[in-house]
Amino acid sequence: MNAATPRLPSVDKLLHTPALQALQQQYGTSSTTDAVRQVLEGLRPALRDGSLHADQVTETALVQATAQRLTERFAPRLRSMFNLTGTVLHTNLGRALLPQEAVDAVVEALTNPANLEYDLDTGGRGDRDDLVEQLVCELTGAEAATIVNNNAAAVLLALSTLAAGQEVVVSRGELVEIGGAFRIPDIMKRAGCQLVEVGTTNRTHAKDYAEAVTDATALLMKVHTSNYAVMGFTKSVSDAEVTAMAHERGLSMLVDLGSGTLVDLRQWGLPHEVTVRETVEAGADIVTFSGDKLLGGPQAGIIVGRKDLIAKIKKNPMKRALRVGKLTLAALEPTLRLYLHPEKLAERLTTLRLFTRPPADMQAQAEALRPQLQDVLGDAWVVETAAMHSQIGSGALPVDNLPSWGLKLYPASGKQAGRQLTQLEARLRALPRPVIGRLHDDALWLDLRCLEAPAQPQFEQQLHALR
């Protein structure tokens, strides 16, 4: 390259331009400098092979490329999305949305010191469980409670504490797998317990439990089959029956409720799910359940039960490894307090509000959005309002659906319909706030249950990007 050949501007020259000075203020000098170098280096192969000449590269283009690179580098990986899948508690999308009271409490805890393990009465060290234990016990009827980071941890900790080196009797029909990573047999093994399966996949009788008890038995265990249902010729033994057998033999009874609920959902026209209080009143010594499923709070595993057994669990060295931080407790406490005002629960608890949205509201919403979406997609697509069914999700009430409404999108021409649907789904995912729907029956379904009115304007404003 001789002296007369145009050259790319130097890094230093670009950094002194007003536009890149502004980017340095926003992203820092080091990051901006790195981005400029990367942009220039990316052009050099084309300059060397002659497919690009330096005089074709404008300063404006270099600034824009640098800004784009910085934007991509500093963009958050965890992004807000529109969940139009029809699954309210979607594990991959973060499960329960927190009520505003919990959001406000988390912000407060993020920005100020808090009495996480400080006893304000004595001025000494406190127990972080004390922040919510009384409230949990009031709502469940249990004697004591402790909190860990999720329900899998709760089951692991309880088994490790109460049955390590001993046998635990479980019905074969309750050896659940959740999410591919939580399997009852595997958790038993990690907890140092020996699993004793009783009954068959579809039928377990009281005598099966009774005949399995030996001198090595520590616990009888019931696992709520929250993410599937066995239908037809079936038989199971109630929590109360198994508890009675355990206590007659001097054993403890552990119930893993999974997505435990604190209230009877039937009062809102939803299917019945056994409550934590019902399980405690049936005599269970230890009950574990999730905080971020039907309860509608942050991810947490809640262990409730007999005071002496909870005390043992809290002394297990693993408890410290599995404990929750201040943000979880900050979100959990106000969520639990909402249950003290049941008359307003369906309005203030986000999860329950989404469960109970009137289908007529979603139908009106679909009718308002349909022409807008049809306009941006054009004649190549058919956009229809359609009745559909939502599901609760995260393994809760797996065979029960919620009547819903939304939008059904499919190509006007049947040619390469599958490819067109896949491309449209990708375009929706690429929006500034990604939209996640559901491909089914040769159409893309956008269930509007989780698109509440305050978020609708943002959804509408970005539709133009689909053109």
N, C-alpha and C positions, 0 to 999 in steps of 0.2 A: 504494500500500500504506500504510494508516494505522497509527497507533501501536499499535492494538489487534491488528493482524494478526500472527500468529506469524511469526517470522523464523528463518532458518537460523542455527545457532550460528556464531560468528566462527572464523576460522582459529586465532587465538591461543587461544581457549577450548578448541578441540579438541586443540591441541598440548599443553595442560596436563593432559589426561586421562591416567590411569595407563597405559592401553593404548597411546596414541600416544607417551607418554614411552618406553615399552619399544621401540616401533618406531623411535624416533629413535636409541636406543642401537644398534639392529641395522643400520639403513640410513642413519643420518646425519640431521641436522636439515634440511639443505637439501632432500634428496630427499623426506623425509616432508612437509615444508611444501608442496613442489610437488604432491605427490600429493593432499593435502587440498584444495588450491585447485582442482585438476582435478576432483575428485569434486564439490565444491560448484558449480563452473561447469557441470558436466554436468547438474545438477538445475534450474538457473535457467530454461531454456526451458519446462520443464513447469510451473514455478511461475508464469511470466508468462502462459501460456495457460490457466491454471486447472485443468489436468488433474492437478495435484499440489498439495497444501497443505503448508506447512512443518510443521504439527503432525503430519503423517503420517510425517515423517522422524525416526527416532530416532537418538540419539547412537550407540547400538550399531551401527545399520546403517551410519552414516557411518564408524565405525572399521573395520568389516568391509570396506567398499568401499575404504577407503584401504589396508588391509593387502593386499587382493587386487591392487590396482594396483601396490603395491611388490613383491609376490611376482612378478608377471608381468614387471615391469621388470628385476628382478635375477636372474631365472631364466637359467641358462646356455643359450646357443643350441646349443652342442655337447653333446648328451645321450647317455647310455648307452641302448642299445636291445637288444632280443632279436632276433637274426637267425634267423628261421625260414623264410627264403626257399628254403633248400636250396642256396644258392650260398655256399661257404665263404669264398673270397676275393672278397667283394662290393665292387667299387670304390666304390659310393655309400655303403657302410657302413664304409669305412675299411680294407678289405683285411685284411692279416694281423694277428692279435692277438699281442701280444708275450709271450714267455715271462716267468715271474716274475723270472728273473735280470736280464732287460733292464729290467723295471719298477723293480726295486730300484736298478739302476745309474743310471737317469734321475732318480730321486728324489735320489740322492746328488749328482748333477751339478747339479740344480736348487738345492740348498741349501748348496753349498760351492764355493769357488774350485777350479779344476781346471787341470791342465797341458795345456790345449788346444793352445797353441802355445808351450810353455815346455819347454826341454830340461833335465831334472833332472840330467843328467850334467855338462853344461857350464855351466849357469846362464844360457845365452843363449836366443835365440829358436829355437823348434822348428817342425816342420811337422806340421800336424794329421793329415795322411795317415799319419804314422808310427805313430799309435795303433793302426791296424788293418792296415797294408800287409803286414807280415810274416805275419800270420794269414791274410789273404786269399790270399797267394801260396802258403802251405803247403797250403791247401785246394784250390787250383785248379791248382797247378803252373806258374803264370805267373812271369815274372821281376820284374814290378813291378805296382803298382796305384795307382789314385787314386779318390776318392769325390766324387760330385756329388749334386744334390738329387733326381734321378730318372733313369730310363733314357732318356727323351726328351732330357734335357740331356746325358747321356753320349754319345748318338749325335751330337747337334748339335756338341758340343765336339770329338769325335774327327774328324768330317768337316771342321769348320772349320780344325782344326790341320793335318790331313794331306792335304787335297784342295782347299783354297780356290783358285778360279780354274782348276781342272782337272776332268777327267771321272772319274766313278765308274760302273762297270758293275754293273748289278743285273738279275736275272731279272724279267721282267714279272710272273710269278706270285708275286713276293715284295714287291710294292709295297703294303705293308699300310697299313691305317688302323686306329688304336686309339682308341676313345673320341671320335671325331669331331674331335679336335684334333691328333692325331699322325698325319701322313701322310708316308711316306718322300719323295715328290716335294717336298712343302712344306719338310720339314726340309733336304733337299738345297739348295733355293733359298736358305733362310735362312743356310745354312752357306757360301754362295758357290760351290757345286759345280754342275757340269753333269751331270745324270742321263742315262745312256745305258742304255736298256732293251734287253734281249736276250730272245730266245725268244718264247713265247706264254704266254697265261694258264695253260695246263695242261701245256705241254711246253717244257723248255729243255734244250739239249744242250751238251756241252763245247765243240763248235765254235762255238756262239753267243758264248760268252765270248771264245774265241781270236780270232775275226774282228772283235770289237768293239774290241780294244786298238789304240790309236794312240799317237803321241808325246805326246798331251795327257792320256793316262790316268794317274791317280794311284793308284787303288785298284780292286780287285775286291771286291765286297761281297755277303755272304749275309745274308738277313734271315729269322729263324725265324718261320714263319707260325703264331704261337701261338694266334691267336683264330679261325682257320678252317681248313678242310681242303679241298683239291681232290681229288675222288675220280674213279675211272674211268680214262680213257685219259690217263695222266699220265707225266711224266718230269722228274726234277730231277737236278742234279749235286751230288755230295757235297761237304762242306766241304773234305775232303782233296784232292779233284780240283781244285777251284777254287784252293785254296792253292798246289798244285803249279804250276798255270798261271801264277799271279801271280808266284811266285818265279822261275820260268824266264825271265820277262820283266823281272825287277828291280822288280816292283811289290809293294805290301803288300796284305794280305788283312784285311778287317774283317768281323767277324760280330756282328750284333745278335741276341742270344739272347732278348731280351725278358724273359720270366719264367724266368730261368736257375735251374737247381737244382744243388746241390753234391753230391748223392748219387744213386745209382741207386735210383729209387723202386720197382723191381720186387722188391726184398728185402722189401717190406711188402705185396706183392700189388697194387701200383698200376701203372698203365700206364707204360711207359718214356718218359722225356723226356730228350733229350740233355743231358749234364751240361757244366758249364763246363770241367772237366778234360778231358773227351773232345774238346771243341772246341779247347782249347789244344794238346793232344797231336796233333790233326789238322794243326797247323801255323799256325793263325790268328795273325796278328801282333797284332791288337787284338780283344778280345771285350768287349761291353757287356751288362749284365743288371741286373735290378731287385733291390732288397733286400727289398721288401715283398710279393712274390708267393710263389713256391715256396720261396724261401729262408726265409721266415717271420719277417723282421725289420722294421725301420722303413723308411719310404719313403726310398729312396736309389737312385742310379745308380752302379754299380760298373764301372770300366774296368780291365781287366787286359791284360797283354801284354808285348811286348818293352820292355826297360828304356829304350832310346834313344827309342822312340816315346812312351812314358809321360812321359818327361822333357820332350819337346816339348809334349805336351798340357798338362802342368802349368804351362808358361811362357806359354800362351795367356792374354791378358788376360781373356777370358771366364771362365776357371777361377774367379777370385775372385767373379764375379757368381753362379756356379752352385754354389759350395762349400756344404758342409753345416755346421751348427752343432754345438755340443757335445752337445745332446740326442740328435741322430741318431747321433753317434759313440758316445755312452754306451750307447745301445740296441744298436747294431750289434755292438760288440765282444763282449759276453757271448752274444749270439745266435750269432755265429760260433764261439765257444768250445764251444758245445754239440755242434758237429760233430766235435770232437776225442774225444768219447765216444759213438760211434755206437750202442753197445749200449743206451743210454738215450735216444736221440734221439726215438723215437716217444712216449716218456712225457713228456719235458721240453719239446720244441718244440711249442708250442700248435698251430700249423698242421698239423703232421704227426699230432699226436694226434687232431685233428678228422677228418683224412682217413681215419684207420685205426680209427675207432670201430666196434666190432662191431655189426652190425645187430640182434643179439639184445638188446643193451643198450638200443638206441633203441626196440625193440618193447616191452620191459618198461616203459620210461618212458611210452610212448604209452598202454599199458593202464592205468597208474596215473593218468594225467592225464585220460583220457577221461571218467570219471564226474564229475569235478570241473567240467570245462568244460560237460558236458551239464546239470549242475545249475544253473549260473549262466545258461545260455542258454535253458533251458526247452524245452517241447515243440515250440516253433516251429522248432527246429533239430535236425538229425540230426548227431551227432558220432560218427565211426567211426575206428578205428585202420586204417591203410593202409600197405602197402608203397609206397615211392616211390624216386626216384633223385635224389641230390644231384649237384651239379657242382662242380668245383674253382674255376672262376671266374677273373676278371681275365685272360682270354685264354689260360689255361694248359689244355692238353689238352682242346680244345673239344668233341671228339666222344666223350669218355669220361665215363661216369657212375659214381657210387658207390652201391651198394645201400643204401637207407636206410629208416627208418620214421618215421611221424608221424601227424598227425590230419587227417582230411578233414571239413570242415564244409560243409553245404549246407541250404537251407530245407526243412522238412518238406513245405511246400506249394510247388508249382512256380510259383505266381503271383508275378510281378514278381521272379523269382529274382535277376536281375542287379542290380536296385536293392537288394535285401536284402543281397546279398553285398558290394556297394560300401559300404553303411552299416555292416556288421559290420567290414569292413576298416578303416573310419575309426574305429570305436569302439576297435579294438585299437591303432591308432596314437595314440589319445588317452589311453591308460593312463599312469600315472605314469612307468613305464619302457616306452616304446612297443614293441609287438610287430609285427614286419613279416613277413607271410606272402606267399603267392603265389596269385593268382587264375588258375585254369586249369580248363577243362572243367566249367563251371558249379559250381564248388566253390572254397572257400578252403582251401588246403593249408598246414599248419604242419609243416615238416620239422624234426625234433628233433635233427639231427646237431650243431648248434652250441649246443644247450642242455645244457651239462654239469651234472653233479650239484650242484656248489656253488651254481650260480645258480638251480636249480629251486625252492627255497623262496620266493625273491623273486617268481618267476613265478607261483607258486600263490597267494601272499598278495594279489596285486593283482587276481585274477580276479573277486572280488566286485564290483569296480567295473563289470563288464559287465552286471550285473543291470538 
